[in-house]
Amino acid sequence: MPTRDELQPNESRGRRASTSKRPRQTGRAWVGCSGWQYKHWRGDFYNVELPQARWLEHYASVFDTVEINNSFYRLPEAATFAQWASRVPKGFVFAVKASRFLTHMKKLKDPEEPVERLFSRMGTLGKNLGPVLYQLPPGWKADRQRLEQFLQVLPRARHVIEFRDPSWYVDEVYEVLERYRVSLCLHDMHGSASGRVRIGPIVYVRFHGPSGRYHGSYSSDALRSWADWLRVQLDGGVDVYAYFNNDVGGHAPRDALTLGGFLD
């Protein structure tokens, strides 16, 4: 039976809220990095003697989630997704970033075939599949009609959209996301940062680095501030996914561990 977060728009519309009082459940937090295959992490996060073929196993012994970022540049084959799933513990979550062919080249137009290809391949992750991220291109101004046409074809999953132009941050777009139960990606990329606002059934945060350009380490105060806000969401029963994309210099895993510690 699908959870409330997994319901499609036509399943959730018109349903009356229950008036019975039930204890509110606390949400769950997954904190990790945007990828694990960074050669410059050797000798830092990865021991120099650890073969690269065993990096995923080491990563999954430290974190319980990862955002697959290279799928944006080239969508892996189904067998690759299945092989990754076979190497991680039960309960480990892969978030997957959709191909730029869909988001940047086609700008969500005629999405049926690329969406079907994406889900047919990453579906081999099975129960390890988590949220699916769609990062829109910088400079593309808000197009509510195109967005809604895209959302109408999405299959059941936890979907997240990352906007890279401020024109998308308006109530009219938020209303569409809420109606289709798609979540807004919160991020700090300079020029298109989202701020802290929960839109959709989950909270999904991408930390692109304090410079907004994938490098640099976050201060403890900055991460503590985020943890305080995320804790409010968790206490409200909302699941949280947070990924650090400041891979340069090996800061991502260190910052992820710090944030995760603040949330414990």
C-alpha positions in Angstrom: 0.0 0.0 0.0 1.5 3.4 -0.9 2.4 5.9 1.8 0.9 9.3 1.8 4.1 10.7 0.4 3.9 8.4 -2.5 0.3 9.1 -3.6 -0.2 10.5 -7.0 -2.1 13.8 -7.3 -5.3 12.1 -8.3 -5.1 9.8 -5.3 -4.7 12.6 -2.8 -7.2 15.1 -4.1 -10.6 15.3 -2.4 -9.6 13.1 0.6 -10.9 14.5 3.8 -8.5 14.8 6.7 -9.1 12.5 9.6 -10.4 14.1 12.8 -9.0 11.3 15.0 -6.0 12.3 17.1 -3.0 10.2 16.4 0.5 10.6 17.9 2.7 12.6 15.5 5.6 10.5 14.2 9.0 12.1 14.0 10.5 12.3 10.6 13.8 10.5 9.6 17.0 12.2 8.5 19.4 10.9 5.9 22.6 12.9 5.5 25.4 12.1 3.0 27.3 13.4 0.1 26.7 14.0 -3.6 28.7 11.1 -4.9 31.5 8.9 -3.5 33.9 8.4 -6.4 36.2 11.4 -6.0 39.8 10.5 -6.6 40.9 13.5 -4.5 39.3 11.9 -1.5 42.1 9.2 -1.5 44.3 9.7 1.5 41.6 11.8 3.1 38.2 10.1 3.4 39.5 6.9 1.9 42.7 5.2 3.1 45.4 5.3 0.5 45.6 1.5 0.6 41.9 1.0 0.1 41.2 -0.1 -3.6 38.8 2.2 -5.4 36.6 -0.9 -6.1 35.9 -0.9 -2.4 35.1 2.8 -1.9 31.3 2.4 -2.0 31.5 -0.3 0.7 33.6 2.1 2.9 31.3 5.0 2.2 28.2 3.0 3.1 29.8 2.0 6.4 29.9 5.7 7.4 26.8 7.1 5.8 23.3 5.7 5.1 22.7 7.6 1.9 24.3 9.0 -1.2 23.2 11.2 -4.1 24.2 9.8 -7.4 25.4 12.8 -9.3 27.1 11.3 -12.3 23.8 10.1 -13.7 23.2 13.8 -14.6 26.0 13.5 -17.2 25.5 9.9 -18.3 22.7 7.7 -17.2 24.1 4.3 -16.0 22.8 1.0 -17.3 20.3 -0.9 -15.2 23.1 -3.5 -14.4 25.2 -0.8 -12.9 22.4 0.4 -10.6 21.8 -3.2 -9.6 25.5 -3.8 -8.8 25.6 -0.7 -6.6 22.6 -1.9 -4.7 24.2 -5.3 -4.1 27.2 -3.6 -2.4 25.4 -1.6 0.3 23.6 -2.6 3.5 19.9 -3.0 3.8 18.2 0.4 4.3 20.9 2.3 2.5 19.3 5.0 0.2 20.4 6.2 -3.2 19.0 9.5 -4.4 19.3 9.8 -8.1 19.8 12.9 -10.2 18.0 12.8 -13.5 19.9 13.1 -16.8 20.6 16.5 -18.2 19.1 15.3 -21.5 15.7 15.6 -19.8 16.3 18.7 -17.8 18.7 20.8 -19.8 18.5 19.7 -23.4 14.8 19.1 -23.6 13.9 21.4 -20.7 11.2 18.9 -19.6 9.5 18.9 -23.0 8.1 15.6 -24.3 9.3 13.8 -21.1 7.6 10.4 -21.5 10.5 8.5 -23.1 13.4 9.9 -21.0 11.4 9.5 -17.8 10.6 5.9 -18.7 14.3 5.2 -19.5 15.3 6.7 -16.2 13.0 4.7 -14.1 13.5 1.4 -16.0 17.3 1.7 -15.3 17.4 3.0 -11.8 14.5 0.7 -10.8 17.0 -2.0 -10.3 18.1 -0.3 -7.1 14.9 -1.8 -5.7 14.2 -0.8 -2.1 17.4 1.2 -2.1 15.9 3.8 -4.4 15.2 7.1 -2.7 14.3 10.5 -4.0 14.7 11.5 -7.6 16.2 14.9 -8.3 15.6 17.1 -11.4 17.9 20.0 -11.6 16.8 22.6 -14.0 19.2 24.7 -16.0 20.5 28.1 -14.9 18.9 31.1 -16.7 15.7 29.2 -17.7 12.9 31.4 -16.5 9.8 30.0 -14.9 7.4 28.1 -17.2 4.5 26.9 -15.1 2.8 25.2 -18.0 5.8 23.2 -19.0 6.4 22.2 -15.4 2.9 20.9 -14.9 3.0 18.9 -18.1 6.2 17.3 -16.9 4.8 16.5 -13.4 1.7 14.9 -14.9 3.8 12.0 -16.4 5.9 11.2 -13.3 5.4 7.8 -11.8 5.0 7.2 -8.1 8.2 8.2 -6.2 9.6 11.0 -4.1 10.4 13.6 -6.7 12.4 16.8 -6.1 13.1 19.8 -8.3 16.1 22.1 -8.0 15.6 25.5 -9.6 18.6 27.5 -10.8 16.7 30.7 -11.6 15.0 32.9 -9.0 11.9 33.4 -11.2 10.7 29.9 -10.1 10.4 30.9 -6.5 6.8 32.2 -6.6 3.6 31.0 -5.1 2.1 29.9 -8.4 5.0 27.4 -8.9 4.8 26.3 -5.3 1.1 25.6 -5.7 1.8 23.3 -8.6 4.5 21.4 -6.7 2.2 21.0 -3.7 -0.6 19.7 -5.9 1.5 17.0 -7.5 3.3 16.2 -4.2 6.7 17.2 -5.6 9.3 18.7 -3.2 11.4 21.8 -3.7 15.1 21.3 -3.5 16.7 23.7 -1.0 20.2 24.8 -2.0 22.7 27.6 -1.6 24.1 28.1 -5.1 24.9 31.8 -5.5 22.4 33.6 -7.7 19.6 31.0 -7.3 19.6 30.0 -3.7 16.3 28.9 -2.4 16.2 29.9 1.2 14.6 27.7 3.8 11.0 26.9 2.9 9.4 23.5 2.9 7.4 22.8 -0.3 6.2 19.3 -0.8 6.1 16.1 1.3 9.9 15.9 2.2 12.8 18.3 2.8 15.7 17.9 0.4 18.8 20.0 0.8 21.9 20.3 -1.3 24.9 22.1 0.1 27.1 23.4 -2.7 29.7 24.9 -0.5 29.9 28.2 1.4 31.2 29.8 -1.7 28.4 28.3 -3.7 30.9 26.7 -6.1 31.5 23.2 -4.6 34.4 24.0 -2.4 35.1 25.3 1.1 34.0 24.0 4.5 30.9 25.2 6.4 31.3 26.7 9.8 29.9 24.9 12.8 27.6 27.8 13.3 26.2 27.5 9.8 25.6 23.8 10.1 24.1 24.2 13.6 21.7 26.8 12.2 20.6 24.4 9.5 20.3 21.6 12.0 18.0 23.7 14.2 15.7 24.3 11.2 15.8 20.7 10.0 15.0 19.5 13.5 11.8 21.5 13.4 10.8 19.7 10.2 11.7 16.3 11.6 9.6 17.0 14.8 6.7 17.8 12.5 6.9 14.4 11.0 8.7 15.3 7.8 11.6 13.2 6.4 14.8 15.1 5.6 17.5 14.3 3.0 20.7 16.4 3.0 23.6 16.1 0.6 26.9 17.9 0.6 28.3 18.7 -2.8 31.4 20.6 -1.7 33.6 17.7 -2.7 36.7 19.8 -3.5 39.2 19.4 -0.7 37.3 16.5 0.9 35.0 18.8 2.9 31.8 17.1 1.9 32.1 14.0 4.1 33.4 16.0 7.1 30.5 18.5 6.9 28.0 15.7 6.4 29.3 14.0 9.6 29.0 17.3 11.5 25.5 18.0 10.4 24.5 14.4 11.1 25.9 14.7 14.6 23.9 17.8 15.2 20.7 16.0 14.2 21.3 13.0 16.4 
